[in-house]
Amino acid sequence: MTRDDSPPLPATASRTLPRLRHWRDWQSLLYMLALPLIATWQWQHGLVWWLYLVQLFLTLGIGVIHHNHTHLRMWTGPRSRWANRATDYALTLLQGHPTFVFWPAHVANHHRYKHGEQDIARTYRFGGDSNHLWGYLLHPLQAAWVLYPLFIRWLAGLRRRQPGAFRYCMGQYALWLGNWAGLLALDWKKALVFVILPQLHGLHWLLATNYLQHAHADGRKSPKSKNDTDGGMLNYARNFEGWVNPLLFNIGLHTAHHECPHAHWSALTRLHAEEYRHRVHPALNEAGLLPYMARVFVGGMVCRSARSRSLMPPMEKK
């Protein structure tokens, strides 16, 4: 598998400026531009509910863009290093948190252990192998509680080994906290409503997607159980089809992403359909995200048959 399925660059492509790795990344840039424009307009003219809902949706998109940019840098070609660093800083401002955290928490931990017992934010670590509304709402707080010590240890090691990279990460903290402090000093009420609360909403979603994608999935490596399909080693993740994928950069096609983490997000549609969909347990392929949440998190409170079933034997939920 190549790193991405980008089309060949045109002969007229600039040889002196960075360029987008794939034309579909224009959607990422559109979201990154629209979010601050909407927030700024409402800061100046007042709250408009439908615009605020669009803003909340865009905070979800920023989290996925943040994730995708970590796995495969958005820019390529001459001076792309600086363009990618500028994108890191832009995402730090838009996300409301430094972007470096994806390296220790996501790449080095989650992708390495795939919801297994060494994945420190595995869903079944917190209160058992659950999949319900309270678990979904609480998981981001539980994950942050165990991930922040990891960030601190990772930064301490980075400071010893690569002081330049350490300063780069500290620069992200300075930018984020300086931006919040400046906006709070300017108008604390507007800062909370139009910047900080939407960003916290996006961060909650970013961490809660781990619960959506992995709760009641099978994080074991071996042996196979009677619930396993022929591709049972892939039953560690849930996939969501439907509109969530074109709107949020194929975030629902999670097995394909885990197995091909350097593939461009636009390639996941084909990979899911051709390589992975038929190889995971049928219960892990959902037709849509919102119907799944309505059925499991809402319907599951009153109807046992609406609840999902764990693919892990009780003795292995550690």
C-alpha atoms as one frame of an Amber mdcrd trajectory, in Angstrom:
protein
   0.000   0.000   0.000   1.399   3.395  -0.941   1.260   6.271   1.479  -1.707
   7.776  -0.354  -3.698   7.473  -3.535  -3.155  11.044  -4.696  -3.378  11.697
  -8.439  -0.147  12.664 -10.218   0.719  16.327  -9.993   0.120  18.417 -13.115
   3.129  19.463 -15.138   2.374  23.085 -14.344   2.576  22.567 -10.596   4.652
  25.182  -8.856   8.254  24.209  -8.188   8.833  26.901  -5.611   5.765  26.684
  -3.331   4.264  23.905  -1.241   1.142  22.275  -2.612  -1.663  20.239  -1.184
  -0.928  16.526  -1.154  -4.411  15.741  -2.487  -7.078  17.947  -4.051  -9.629
  16.714  -1.496  -7.686  18.621   1.160  -9.396  21.774  -0.117 -12.310  20.600
   2.023 -10.012  20.685   5.062  -8.882  24.221   4.236 -12.508  25.309   3.744
 -13.438  24.064   7.226 -10.342  25.708   8.722 -11.295  29.024   7.138 -15.035
  28.857   7.830 -14.728  28.190  11.575 -12.906  31.408  12.577 -14.968  33.467
  10.126 -18.231  32.283  11.705 -16.886  32.807  15.223 -15.653  36.305  14.343
 -18.945  37.312  12.709 -20.934  36.234  15.764 -18.477  37.973  18.088 -19.201
  41.198  16.254 -22.929  40.811  15.481 -24.285  38.491  18.162 -25.362  34.881
  18.458 -27.240  33.333  15.532 -28.404  29.859  16.473 -28.140  28.185  13.091
 -24.663  29.656  12.603 -23.693  28.493  16.069 -24.789  24.957  15.201 -22.682
  25.123  12.034 -19.782  26.291  14.179 -20.215  23.354  16.556 -20.230  20.989
  13.606 -17.050  22.564  12.244 -15.300  21.947  15.569 -15.883  18.246  14.917
 -14.316  18.633  11.490 -11.282  20.413  12.928 -10.641  17.459  15.215 -10.665
  15.065  12.264  -8.435  17.371  10.200  -6.060  17.517  13.168  -6.029  13.708
  13.236  -5.524  13.354   9.484  -2.730  15.921   9.366  -0.838  13.928  11.992
  -0.997  10.720   9.973  -0.255  12.253   6.582   0.968  15.822   6.369  -1.299
  18.015   4.296   1.396  19.772   2.305   4.106  18.412   0.025   6.755  19.824
  -2.289   9.170  22.732  -1.748   8.948  24.456   1.637   6.272  21.961   2.720
   7.948  21.584   6.105   7.123  25.172   6.960   3.621  24.922   5.498   2.951
  21.844   7.621   4.284  23.546  10.730   2.107  26.570  10.038  -0.839  24.175
   9.712   0.078  22.661  13.087  -0.096  26.089  14.679  -3.326  26.975  12.881
  -4.927  23.742  14.098  -3.680  24.458  17.619  -5.563  27.775  17.548  -8.695
  26.243  16.020  -8.725  23.075  18.145  -7.979  24.816  21.421  -5.158  22.430
  22.276  -1.618  21.669  21.014  -1.489  19.348  18.031   1.601  17.399  19.149
  -0.506  15.275  21.530  -1.540  12.983  18.688   1.987  11.596  18.487   2.273
  10.080  21.997  -1.449   9.410  22.561  -2.669   8.297  19.170   0.181   7.170
  16.927   2.502   5.662  19.551  -0.274   4.304  21.769  -3.643   3.758  20.098
  -2.403   2.712  16.662   0.296   0.572  18.180  -1.960  -1.395  20.536  -5.319
  -1.155  18.684  -7.651  -1.157  21.671  -5.614  -3.891  23.332  -4.659  -4.200
  26.985  -1.665  -1.881  26.560  -3.756   0.879  24.976  -3.961   3.208  27.963
  -7.230   4.811  26.819  -8.992   1.549  25.882 -12.703   1.871  26.556 -12.967
  -1.226  28.765 -10.355   0.145  31.164 -12.911   2.448  32.755 -15.680   0.719
  34.678 -15.794  -2.435  32.570 -16.662  -3.223  28.977 -19.628  -0.889  28.545
 -21.344   0.820  25.647 -23.990   3.313  26.780 -24.700   7.035  26.887 -23.041
   7.674  30.233 -19.908   5.877  29.101 -19.822   7.935  25.904 -20.201  11.238
  27.784 -17.670  10.316  30.461 -14.991   8.659  28.317 -13.258  11.921  27.222
 -12.699  12.894  30.866 -11.442   9.416  31.745  -9.142   9.370  28.725  -7.737
  12.823  29.472  -7.009  11.710  33.053  -4.697   8.925  31.879  -3.344  10.630
  28.752  -2.008  13.812  30.303   0.593  11.990  32.434   1.672  10.318  29.180
   2.074  13.737  27.538   4.198  14.957  30.439   6.488  11.914  30.308   6.758
  12.185  26.525   7.653  15.882  26.704  10.249  15.221  29.398  11.939  12.670
  27.160  11.666  14.977  24.166  13.334  17.786  26.105  16.363  15.581  26.741
  16.609  14.057  23.271  15.343  16.800  20.968  15.262  20.211  22.641  14.295
  21.903  19.381  11.200  19.716  19.012  10.413  20.315  22.682  10.446  24.086
  22.110   8.169  23.568  19.110   5.640  21.781  21.329   5.924  24.438  24.019
   5.283  27.034  21.346   1.944  25.359  20.683   1.035  25.616  24.358   2.057
  29.282  24.403  -0.028  30.016  21.308  -3.115  28.217  22.613  -3.054  29.623
  26.142  -2.002  33.076  24.955  -4.934  33.137  22.535  -7.408  32.146  25.240
  -5.951  34.667  27.689  -6.101  37.481  25.150  -9.692  36.725  24.152 -10.803
  36.413  27.785  -9.201  39.771  28.549 -10.939  41.331  25.554 -14.428  40.053
  26.454 -14.666  37.018  28.687 -18.341  36.296  27.953 -17.866  36.317  24.185
 -14.649  34.342  24.524 -16.476  31.605  26.422 -19.504  31.451  24.128 -17.877
  31.880  20.727 -14.445  30.311  21.195 -13.797  28.260  24.324 -17.063  26.329
  24.683 -17.142  25.346  20.980 -13.534  24.209  21.212 -14.272  22.140  24.318
 -17.189  20.622  22.419 -14.794  19.672  19.615 -12.283  18.211  22.056 -14.995
  16.131  23.715 -15.958  14.738  20.320 -12.329  14.069  19.454 -11.874  11.874
  22.515 -15.385  10.413  22.463 -14.895   9.032  18.960 -12.635   6.429  20.552
 -15.673   5.197  22.490 -17.888   5.212  19.398 -15.333   3.298  17.352 -14.186
   0.748  19.918 -16.696   0.178  22.742 -17.723  -3.509  22.721 -15.189  -4.268
  19.972 -12.562  -6.958  20.550  -9.174  -5.630  21.606  -7.553  -9.030  22.066
  -4.685 -10.248  19.908  -5.275 -13.990  20.400  -6.699 -16.533  20.554  -9.699
 -16.265  18.261 -13.119 -16.846  19.791 -16.331 -18.206  18.348 -17.427 -14.625
  17.633 -14.523 -14.029  15.278 -14.889 -13.816  11.524 -12.161 -15.043   9.194
 -10.562 -11.625   9.670 -11.116 -11.777  13.427  -7.907  -9.935  14.168  -9.665
  -6.894  12.688 -12.567  -6.919  15.128 -11.026  -4.215  17.317 -12.887  -1.323
  15.621 -16.387  -0.306  14.561 -17.129   1.280  11.182 -19.813   3.816  10.332
 -21.055   4.286   6.801 -23.314   7.034   5.469 -23.106  10.822   5.489 -20.631
  11.089   8.359 -17.850  10.145   5.939 -18.130  12.805   3.217 -18.893  15.416
   5.867 -16.135  14.405   8.292 -13.325  13.092   6.121 -14.156   9.358   6.271
 -13.813   9.282  10.039 -16.277   6.373  10.150 -14.122   3.949   8.139 -11.967
   3.069  11.082 -10.704  -0.415  10.305  -9.294   0.712   6.949  -7.649   3.666
   8.652  -6.040   1.515  11.346  -4.726  -0.972   8.814  -3.510   1.733   6.392
  -2.711   4.689   8.677  -0.628   6.507   6.046  -3.274   6.303   3.344  -4.895
   9.611   2.491  -8.318   9.842   4.095  -9.994  10.017   0.675  -8.677   6.507
  -0.114 -10.493   4.914   2.827 -13.799   4.610   0.949 -12.266   2.194  -1.540
 -10.185   0.382   1.071 -13.207  -0.151   3.318 -15.393  -1.448   0.490 -12.809
  -3.688  -1.171 -10.476  -4.840   1.569 -11.984  -4.679   5.052 -15.764  -4.436
   5.266 -16.363  -8.132   4.659 -13.560  -9.181   7.003 -14.899  -7.740  10.258
 -17.740  -8.986  12.406 -21.101  -7.838  10.942 -21.996  -6.117  14.231 -19.066
  -3.747  13.694 -20.365  -2.351  10.387 -23.027   0.271  11.116 -25.154   1.940
   8.444 -24.844   5.382  10.013 -23.456   7.189  13.051 -26.581   9.025  14.237
 -28.895   5.997  13.868 -26.357   3.957  15.845 -26.177   6.552  18.638 -29.960
   6.856  18.772 -30.422   3.091  18.920 -27.660   2.209  21.375 -27.433   5.279
  23.613 -31.110   6.289  23.689 -33.049   3.177  22.758 -30.699   1.041  24.819
 -31.842   2.812  27.989 -35.346   1.370  27.637 -34.953  -1.646  25.359 -32.380
  -4.358  25.958 -32.507  -5.538  22.348 -31.276  -2.127  21.168 -28.012  -2.454
  23.072 -24.796  -3.641  21.477 -23.143  -6.899  22.513 -19.520  -7.161  23.492
 -17.256  -9.311  21.329 -14.884  -9.958  24.245 -15.307 -12.766  26.781 -15.863
 -11.393  30.312 -12.553 -12.687  31.698 -10.576 -10.740  29.104 -12.049  -7.291
  29.804  -9.196  -5.786  31.779
